[in-house]
């Protein structure tokens, strides 16, 4: 069967004896990958992700709790631009919010698929080891099907979960962008006698934070997949590889599956689904984007390059650092945005609201959906939609996007008629 005539539905992803459709929806943070989106993927037989990025603030909005407001009040004596060494997160609170959120998601799960949580190592929260341990174990305790470890090598994460009763039952994997990173992870976690159940290989065309430097364009997803598969073969390891980053059509997915990947991870097309947590005006901005609007810059205080729309309000923002309320990226009392803001004010105290061109307050901007991270193919989203009589783009249901990936042939993507779109509203 040729690549163009094959479909993703001709393949299956096997994770520890569980047979799944080979489609994984990535974990887009701060509730872009909503409960509803993850549950749709599971219902349809694939894997859906939620994200633990800024989860206490997300649960405040979902369940009318008050973690963020109380944190801001408790640490108001540390307000200002100085170091914030004492601005710590209560690990009991972190665990409680994580459990509540994950239990709510898992209690509603139906279908043969799975729900994972994407856990970002770079959310240092001023005490990276203790806060990460609390997040990981609370997710396991709440019954999550699996954990994807992202935004860092997580070389101590398996050890942090080793005493958890579900450590060997839940499906645990790591997101890498090179065979070298995977090798480092495996060597440093070998003492737990626990291999990852899967490896997500994320290429340079992915949205959000990239696992590359500003030379990202010198790399390609197929070549990295080949390198990782060759490394696993040389090490005599049979670990399913899930490839992601720039997979826009079902045929894109088939090419990777025929190359040896066990599944593909996608996100860009689901950012504009009905179930996505992005506000509708932001979804419309994604639809309207052109190729030149998609940029990679270094404004993230994590230190990683980040792909986003150049129209993002977060770029050159003058928002004051809001560590008292958030502070998810604080490390040893500081973060790159706090430092850049402090230096700008010191250079010219007369400027009351300085534009910080080189960094952004990731916590504040992501929480308010003003940092429009996106994949390299975002400008193609209009190909999958149609304009409605009011001039806005139709936002397709996740099921339609999922099925289009599974059944698409010949590099084609769904292009609904106006009648189809109106009938689905």
Secondary structure by P-SEA (a helix, b strand, c coil): ccccccccccbbbbccccccccccccccccccccaaaaaaaaaacbbbbbbccaaaaaaaaaccccaaaaaaaaacccccccccccccccaaaaaaaaaaaaaaaaaacccccbbbbbbbcccccccaaaaaaaaaaaaaaaccccccccccccccccccccccccccccbbbbbbccaaaaaaaaaaaccccccccbbbbbccccccccccccccccccaaaaaaaaaaaaaaaccbbbbbbbcccccaaaaaaaaaacccbbbbcccccccccccccaaaaaaaaacccccccccccccccccccccccccccccccccccccccccccccccaaaaaaaaaaaacccccccccccccaaaaaaaacccccccccccccccccccccccbbbbbcaaaaaaaaacccccccccccaaaaaaac
